[in-house]
Amino acid sequence: MNKNIKLRAFPTIPNKNICLPIGTTLAVQYFFKKLNFFDIFGKYKSKGLDINSLLIGLVSYKLTENFSIKEASNWMNQDEVLDLLNLKSFNERVLYRTLETIGSNKEEILYDILNCLFSEYGFEHTDVNFDWTSIVLFGTKSKLGKYGYSRDHRPDKLQITVGISELSDPINIPIGVTVNRGNVLDLEHFSDTYNQVKSKLKKGSLIVFDKGANTIENIKIIQEDEMEYLTSMKLNKSDDKIIEKFDPEKAELRDAEKGLYGIKIVKPSSIKYFYFSEPLQKRQLEAKARAVMRKLKEAKQIQKAVVNKKKLPKKFRINNELIEIEYSVRTKLEELSDEEAIELLKASLINGREGFFCLKSNKDLTLEEALKIYRKKDSIEKIFHSLKNEIQIKPLRVWSEDSIYGAVILGFIAQLFISLMRYEFEDLKHRSTKFIKKSLKNLTLTIKFKKNGVKNYIFANFDQINSLIVSKTHMKFFE
């Protein structure tokens, strides 16, 4: 006999109970205390609201929701969050002033953060990775905002450039951040990034950076400080002779399974690590084949317009009302077959360097070691991805120069805390920022209001990640 099981409906009665994400704030307070950030920031504001409480709230919000300063103010001004942060109600302008305070004291603050990091943690090495990126900037008042090469694929927007220095594998912790104008190239930005952290680097530290900052001047700076470097090189005509003579069968590094081969070229002051990769060659040739067909298609569109005596398609024209231009267009397609056109395009695009790349160092490494170390530099790319997409530092919607610096430093601190969680807890070593944020946010504090005015505090949604943080904290938030 089948029984019909009827789910019981529980009555839903509105109440005043509040549920707050608490894990993020616990984590932020833990690292503020451990790294002595209370002393770092406390000296910049002695009157009014406590700057440390405001910063803990801002970093916590950035690792929780992170919509805007206005929304951060709304979140922090909830009575229960104010109690949690030991703050009184405030206007959102207070948070903008806080950012400006941090930005106007950026050099000293970042110097103190660097000192506290190295004082608290006995890092096993001081090898570093350097890299630079751009961040879209909304607003036109700041002199930092310039048009430049956009890594965010928004050349139509003003931007700033940001440099990060990171202690390399297995530490993978960002230790410095620099901000520059949006049109500053990596080769110029290098000195700011290097000088910010060099006081903490031991002699012989290995500095890894890409070809954009590889200049004679930058390498000279490193060597004068008795440091070592590993960088990539842009191939030029002088390398074509090496490519012509390159014989995979005679290479020092031969890995037929991966299609990778390499030779060392030792010079008096440096060593070149010269590689050929069959998979890379295949990818580059495929990309150039697509470029050939794209150019052929464009030429046919133009040829069609010329034959029919029509205007060029809009994407090939100069679209500016302030510019008057007269020109004539003639394509080579009148004289060439498709096959001949393709061969002509191949000759112009394919240079024989496909599949080859070169690293350069003043440290004597094996070909395998040099490649492994350089490839591990992609950990700093993961930091940039985390900053932009998980910490959500972009786009910057602050106006003054000091606010821009303050917003970047705020994002840097949030990323630093995430990286320190991975460093302190082995179980988090390979966890993404997204999952760590989600776990911290999931840990909630429910405040249950009773009729007699008494409040009950209930923690819920513990998991493997947020439990690790809670185990490190022994603080009382409510009396």
Disulfide bonds with the S-S distance in Angstrom:
none
